[in-house]
Amino acid sequence: MTMKSNMENFFARLKGGKNVFMICLSVIVLGLVSGFIVFETTKASVTLVLDGEEKLVDTHADTVAELLKDENLSPDAHDYLSHDLSAQLDAGDVIEWKPAFQVTLSVNGKNQQVWSTQETVKGFLEDQNIKLREHDEMSVSLDDELKEDMTIAVDEAFKVAVNDGGKQSDVWTTSTTVAGFLEQQNIQLGELDRVEPGKSENVKANSEINVIRVEKVTDVVEEPIDYATIKKNDSSMQKGTEKVVENGQEGKQEKHYEVVLENGKEVSRELKKTDVVKESSDKIVAVGTQVIMQTAVKTSSEPSTPTKSTKSSSKPEPASDVKKPEPKAKSEPKPKSEPAGKVLNVSTTAYTANCTGCSGITSTGFNLKSNPNAKVIAVDPSVIPLGSKVFVEGYGTAIAADTGGAIKGNKIDVFFSSKSQAYAWGNKTVQITILD
């Protein structure tokens, strides 16, 4: 019986201990549930906007920093955050966070890396305090979406002065070289045109760009050809007399010049060819060479028959054999000699051998400095052959021994040993005779 009693007492005690355990467990569970309910019900509901996406968050965080930490978010200094990290959280708060990204900003060719959280290029430029003007240029559109690693190039326009073929204007440009400017303004250069400064030169504000329009044209000038006067000796005519045997006639020639025009103005002219349209006819003049000799004739007087006179005279009668003096033959004046040859009217100038840079040696090798008294003229060899003897009115007989760049056609340059003589001669038209 004892054993049985002991067993009953054990189970009775066991039953009582179980009840106590269950009670304790229930209390613990109730406490946990109550704590959970209290924990959950005391959370603050906030909206977290992450890079444009909304997320509702219930949190016990007291500050924005604690909230982001709980969400495993670490904002960077360049990021956008709607609240300060130290700001207290209240239920219903909307916390917005935009992570920043880098873009390349190039202004007038100078690049820099910029952090931004803007959504559009326009917003980015406003953020950077960049205001576009009318003539400025940009590589992207203002409405384009801003993206990471994007490059935004801004070229600020400036004003330059342009003279295109004589037409002046002010132009806005963003080009930094002359070549780029011409291309941007659609200014085409012809084969002969040129630009100053050159295409490789830089352009900056207030620069001046000159576009010179160059053209070559042919100018045909019609000119008369002077006729020459040829004097021929005629022994059948008395010396000192002349007679026109054949009248001269002017010819006609066309001179073709290559003319260079810059912006419509002539800057150079070069004779390319001469076409003779009509040949000239020489004037032929006969010059008398016959000399008539006058001889004195000796005459004798017939004896006079004395006449009777009623009156006596005290004067004696002249003797019949007395001869009267014979008149002397008058000598004929010597006619002035004129050289015979081809006669031309030419315009003349004068020169010396002592000008700056002058060698004193003619084109035929004659040394004028060593022969200051020589009579030399510069000629156009197509009119007066070099080496010819030429009689120049007011100068004398000279040798055609020199040429000159400005000596063309019926023009000669007369040599003098001194500048005073050359100045005294000046510019004048004289008659010359080509002797041989």
SESEVO-151919 format. One line per 4 residues: their letters; for each residue x, y, z of C-alpha. Coordinates in Angstrom, 1 decimal. Example, Ala and Ser with C-alpha at 12.3 -4.5 7.8 and 13.67 -1.06 7.14 Angstrom:
BEGIN
as	12.3,-4.5,7.8  13.7,-1.1,7.1 .
This chain:
BEGIN
mtmk	0.0,0.0,0.0  2.8,2.2,0.7  4.1,1.9,-2.8  0.8,2.7,-4.2 .
snme	0.4,5.8,-2.1  3.7,7.1,-3.1  2.8,6.8,-6.8  -0.5,8.6,-6.3 .
nffa	1.3,11.4,-4.4  3.9,11.7,-7.3  1.2,12.0,-10.0  -0.7,14.5,-7.9 .
rlkg	2.4,16.6,-7.6  3.2,16.2,-11.2  -0.3,17.4,-12.2  0.0,20.4,-10.0 .
gknv	3.5,21.3,-11.6  2.2,21.1,-15.1  -0.4,23.6,-14.4  2.1,26.0,-13.1 .
fmic	4.3,25.5,-16.2  1.4,26.1,-18.5  0.5,29.2,-16.7  4.1,30.5,-16.9 .
lsvi	4.3,29.7,-20.6  1.0,31.4,-21.2  2.2,34.5,-19.4  5.4,34.6,-21.5 .
vlgl	3.5,34.1,-24.8  1.0,36.8,-23.8  3.8,39.1,-23.0  5.5,38.5,-26.3 .
vsgf	2.3,39.0,-28.3  1.5,42.1,-26.4  5.0,43.4,-26.9  4.9,42.6,-30.6 .
ivfe	1.5,44.3,-30.9  2.8,47.3,-29.0  6.0,47.4,-31.2  4.1,47.2,-34.4 .
ttka	1.5,49.6,-33.4  4.0,52.2,-32.3  5.8,52.3,-35.8  5.6,55.4,-37.9 .
svtl	4.6,55.0,-41.5  6.7,57.1,-43.9  7.1,57.1,-47.8  10.6,56.6,-49.1 .
vldg	11.0,57.7,-52.7  14.1,56.0,-54.1  15.3,57.4,-57.5  11.7,58.0,-58.5 .
eekl	10.1,54.8,-57.1  7.9,55.1,-54.0  8.1,52.7,-51.0  6.0,52.7,-47.9 .
vdth	8.1,52.1,-44.8  6.9,51.5,-41.2  9.8,52.4,-38.9  10.7,53.1,-35.3 .
adtv	13.6,55.3,-36.6  13.6,58.7,-35.0  15.7,60.5,-37.7  16.1,60.3,-41.5 .
aell	19.7,59.0,-41.0  18.3,56.1,-38.9  15.7,55.4,-41.5  18.2,55.2,-44.3 .
kden	20.5,53.1,-42.2  17.7,50.7,-41.5  17.1,50.5,-45.3  20.8,49.9,-45.9 .
lspd	21.1,53.2,-47.9  24.2,55.4,-47.8  23.6,58.8,-49.5  26.6,60.5,-51.1 .
ahdy	27.4,64.2,-50.6  26.4,64.8,-54.3  23.1,63.0,-53.9  19.8,64.7,-53.6 .
lshd	18.0,64.2,-50.2  14.7,66.0,-49.5  15.4,66.2,-45.7  18.5,66.7,-43.6 .
lsaq	19.9,63.5,-42.2  19.3,64.8,-38.7  15.7,65.7,-39.4  13.1,64.0,-37.0 .
ldag	10.7,61.5,-38.7  7.0,61.9,-38.4  4.3,59.7,-39.6  3.3,60.5,-43.2 .
dvie	6.7,62.1,-44.1  7.9,61.6,-47.7  11.6,61.2,-47.9  13.0,61.5,-51.4 .
wkpa	16.5,60.4,-52.4  18.1,60.7,-55.8  21.6,59.3,-56.3  23.9,61.7,-58.3 .
fqvt	25.7,60.7,-61.5  28.5,62.3,-63.5  28.2,64.1,-66.8  30.9,66.0,-68.9 .
lsvn	30.3,69.7,-69.3  32.3,71.4,-72.1  32.1,75.2,-72.4  34.1,76.7,-75.3 .
gknq	36.2,73.6,-75.4  37.1,73.4,-71.7  35.9,70.2,-70.1  34.9,69.5,-66.5 .
qvws	33.2,66.6,-64.7  30.0,67.6,-62.9  27.7,65.6,-60.5  24.0,66.1,-61.0 .
tqet	20.7,64.7,-60.0  18.7,66.7,-62.6  16.4,64.8,-65.0  16.8,67.1,-68.1 .
vkgf	19.6,69.0,-69.8  17.7,72.2,-69.2  17.5,71.6,-65.5  21.2,70.7,-65.5 .
ledq	22.2,74.0,-67.2  20.0,76.0,-64.8  21.7,74.1,-61.9  25.1,75.2,-63.3 .
nikl	23.8,78.8,-63.9  24.5,78.6,-67.6  22.2,80.8,-69.7  22.1,80.2,-73.5 .
rehd	22.0,83.2,-75.8  20.4,83.3,-79.3  23.6,82.5,-81.3  25.1,80.0,-78.8 .
emsv	25.3,76.4,-79.9  24.9,73.2,-77.9  25.6,69.5,-78.7  22.3,68.3,-77.2 .
sldd	18.7,69.5,-76.9  17.4,71.3,-73.8  14.6,68.7,-73.5  16.9,65.7,-73.7 .
elke	17.0,63.4,-70.6  20.1,63.8,-68.6  22.1,60.5,-68.4  25.2,59.3,-66.7 .
dmti	28.4,59.8,-68.7  26.6,62.2,-71.0  28.7,65.0,-72.7  27.1,68.5,-73.0 .
avde	29.1,70.8,-75.2  28.2,74.5,-75.1  29.9,77.0,-77.5  29.3,80.6,-76.7 .
afkv	29.0,82.8,-79.8  31.0,86.0,-80.3  30.9,88.7,-83.0  33.5,89.2,-85.8 .
avnd	33.6,91.8,-88.6  33.5,90.3,-92.1  34.4,92.0,-95.4  33.3,89.7,-98.2 .
ggkq	34.2,91.1,-101.6  33.8,94.7,-100.3  30.5,94.0,-98.4  31.0,94.7,-94.7 .
sdvw	28.9,93.0,-92.0  29.0,91.8,-88.4  28.5,88.1,-87.9  28.0,85.9,-84.8 .
ttst	30.1,82.7,-84.7  31.2,79.9,-82.5  34.1,78.9,-84.7  37.6,79.3,-83.4 .
tvag	39.5,79.1,-86.8  39.1,81.0,-90.0  38.5,77.7,-91.9  35.7,76.7,-89.5 .
fleq	34.2,80.2,-89.7  34.0,80.0,-93.5  32.4,76.6,-93.3  29.9,77.7,-90.7 .
qniq	28.9,80.8,-92.6  28.8,78.9,-95.9  31.3,81.3,-97.5  32.8,79.6,-100.6 .
lgel	36.2,80.6,-101.9  36.8,80.6,-105.7  40.0,79.2,-107.2  41.7,82.7,-107.2 .
drve	40.0,84.0,-104.0  41.9,84.4,-100.8  41.1,85.2,-97.2  43.0,87.3,-94.6 .
pgks	44.1,86.1,-92.1  44.7,82.6,-93.5  42.5,79.6,-93.0  44.7,78.1,-90.2 .
envk	44.6,81.3,-88.1  42.5,81.6,-84.9  39.3,83.6,-84.7  38.3,85.5,-81.5 .
anse	35.9,88.2,-80.5  36.2,91.4,-82.6  38.4,89.7,-85.2  38.3,91.1,-88.8 .
invi	38.1,88.6,-91.7  38.6,89.8,-95.2  37.5,87.7,-98.1  39.2,89.0,-101.3 .
rvek	37.3,88.0,-104.5  39.8,87.7,-107.3  39.0,87.4,-111.0  41.0,87.6,-114.2 .
vtdv	39.3,89.2,-117.2  40.6,89.9,-120.7  40.4,93.6,-121.8  40.8,94.2,-125.6 .
veep	41.9,97.7,-126.3  41.9,99.1,-129.9  44.7,101.5,-130.6  45.9,103.3,-133.8 .
idya	49.3,102.4,-135.3  51.2,105.5,-136.2  52.5,105.7,-139.6  56.2,106.5,-140.2 .
tikk	57.4,109.3,-142.4  60.1,108.2,-144.9  62.2,110.8,-146.4  63.8,109.9,-149.7 .
ndss	66.5,112.0,-151.5  65.4,113.3,-154.9  68.1,114.8,-157.1  65.5,116.1,-159.6 .
mqkg	64.3,118.5,-157.0  66.1,121.6,-155.8  67.7,121.3,-152.4  65.6,122.7,-149.6 .
tekv	62.3,121.6,-151.1  60.1,118.7,-150.1  57.1,117.0,-151.7  54.7,114.5,-150.3 .
veng	54.8,111.5,-152.7  52.4,109.3,-150.8  50.2,110.2,-147.8  50.5,108.1,-144.7 .
qegk	47.7,106.2,-143.2  47.3,105.0,-139.6  46.9,101.3,-138.9  44.8,99.6,-136.3 .
qekh	45.7,97.1,-133.6  44.0,95.2,-130.8  45.9,94.8,-127.6  44.7,91.9,-125.4 .
yevv	45.4,92.6,-121.7  45.0,90.1,-118.8  43.4,92.2,-116.0  43.4,91.1,-112.4 .
leng	40.5,92.4,-110.3  40.3,92.3,-106.5  36.8,93.0,-105.2  36.0,94.6,-108.6 .
kevs	39.0,96.9,-108.6  41.9,96.5,-111.1  45.2,95.7,-109.4  47.3,94.6,-112.3 .
relk	47.3,94.5,-116.1  49.5,92.4,-118.4  49.7,92.6,-122.2  49.3,89.1,-123.5 .
ktdv	49.1,89.6,-127.3  48.7,92.2,-129.9  46.7,91.6,-133.1  47.2,93.9,-136.1 .
vkes	43.8,94.6,-137.6  45.1,96.9,-140.3  48.6,97.7,-141.3  49.8,101.4,-141.4 .
sdki	51.0,102.9,-144.6  54.2,105.0,-144.5  54.2,108.6,-145.6  56.7,109.1,-148.4 .
vavg	58.3,112.5,-148.6  60.8,113.4,-151.4  63.6,115.7,-150.3  65.4,117.7,-152.9 .
tqvi	69.1,117.4,-153.2  69.9,119.3,-156.4  72.2,122.3,-155.9  71.9,125.1,-158.5 .
mqta	75.2,127.1,-159.0  74.8,130.8,-159.9  77.7,132.2,-161.9  78.5,136.0,-162.3 .
vkts	78.3,137.2,-166.0  80.8,140.0,-167.1  79.1,142.5,-169.4  80.7,145.3,-171.5 .
seps	79.0,148.6,-172.3  78.6,149.7,-175.9  80.2,153.1,-176.8  77.7,155.7,-176.6 .
tptk	77.2,158.1,-179.5  77.6,161.6,-178.4  74.5,163.7,-179.0  74.6,167.1,-179.9 .
stks	73.3,169.6,-177.5  72.2,173.1,-178.1  73.5,174.0,-174.8  77.0,173.7,-173.8 .
sskp	77.8,171.9,-170.7  80.6,172.5,-168.4  80.6,168.7,-167.4  82.7,166.5,-169.5 .
epas	81.1,163.5,-171.3  82.0,160.1,-169.9  84.6,158.2,-171.8  83.1,155.4,-173.9 .
dvkk	85.8,152.9,-173.0  85.2,153.1,-169.2  83.6,149.8,-168.1  80.9,149.7,-165.4 .
pepk	81.6,147.6,-162.4  80.2,144.1,-162.8  77.7,143.0,-160.1  78.8,140.2,-157.8 .
akse	76.9,136.9,-157.8  75.0,136.4,-154.6  75.9,133.3,-152.7  72.9,131.0,-152.0 .
pkpk	72.4,130.2,-148.2  73.3,126.7,-147.2  70.2,124.7,-146.6  70.0,123.1,-143.1 .
sepa	70.8,119.4,-143.4  68.1,117.0,-142.1  68.9,113.3,-141.5  67.1,110.9,-143.8 .
gkvl	65.4,107.9,-142.3  62.2,106.6,-140.6  60.5,109.4,-138.7  58.4,108.8,-135.6 .
nvst	56.7,111.0,-133.0  57.5,109.5,-129.6  56.8,110.4,-125.9  60.0,110.7,-123.9 .
tayt	61.3,110.6,-120.3  64.8,110.9,-118.9  66.9,108.8,-116.6  70.4,108.7,-115.0 .
anct	72.7,105.9,-114.0  72.9,107.1,-110.4  69.5,106.1,-109.0  69.3,103.9,-105.9 .
gcsg	69.9,100.2,-106.9  70.9,101.1,-110.5  74.0,99.3,-111.8  74.7,101.7,-114.6 .
itst	75.0,98.9,-117.1  72.5,98.9,-120.0  70.7,95.8,-121.3  73.3,95.6,-124.0 .
gfnl	76.2,95.8,-121.6  77.2,99.4,-122.1  78.6,101.1,-118.9  76.9,104.5,-118.5 .
ksnp	78.9,105.4,-115.3  82.1,105.0,-117.2  80.8,106.9,-120.1  78.8,109.8,-118.6 .
nakv	78.9,111.9,-121.9  77.5,109.1,-124.0  74.2,109.7,-125.8  72.1,106.6,-125.1 .
iavd	68.3,106.0,-125.2  66.2,103.1,-123.9  63.7,101.8,-126.4  61.1,99.1,-127.1 .
psvi	63.1,96.8,-129.4  60.0,95.8,-131.3  59.8,99.5,-132.5  63.4,100.5,-132.6 .
plgs	66.0,97.7,-132.9  68.8,97.7,-130.3  72.0,99.1,-131.7  70.2,101.6,-134.0 .
kvfv	71.4,105.1,-134.5  68.6,107.5,-133.7  68.4,111.2,-134.1  66.4,112.7,-131.3 .
egyg	65.0,116.2,-131.6  66.6,118.4,-129.0  69.0,115.7,-127.9  71.1,114.7,-130.9 .
taia	72.2,111.4,-132.4  72.1,108.6,-129.9  72.5,104.8,-129.7  69.5,102.6,-128.8 .
adtg	71.4,100.6,-126.2  69.0,100.1,-123.4  65.5,98.8,-122.6  63.0,99.4,-119.7 .
gaik	59.9,97.8,-118.2  57.8,100.9,-118.8  59.3,101.6,-122.3  56.6,100.2,-124.6 .
gnki	55.6,101.2,-128.1  56.4,104.7,-129.3  58.2,105.7,-126.1  61.9,106.3,-125.3 .
dvff	64.0,107.1,-122.2  66.8,109.6,-122.7  70.1,109.2,-120.7  71.7,112.1,-118.9 .
ssks	74.7,112.0,-116.6  73.1,114.2,-113.9  69.7,114.3,-112.3  69.4,118.0,-112.9 .
qaya	69.6,117.5,-116.6  67.1,114.6,-116.4  64.6,116.8,-114.4  65.1,119.6,-116.9 .
wgnk	64.2,117.3,-119.8  61.0,116.1,-118.1  58.3,114.5,-120.1  57.6,115.6,-123.7 .
tvqi	56.8,114.4,-127.2  59.5,114.8,-129.8  60.3,113.7,-133.3  63.0,111.1,-133.9 .
tild	64.6,109.7,-137.0  65.9,106.1,-137.1  69.0,106.5,-139.2  69.9,102.9,-139.6 .
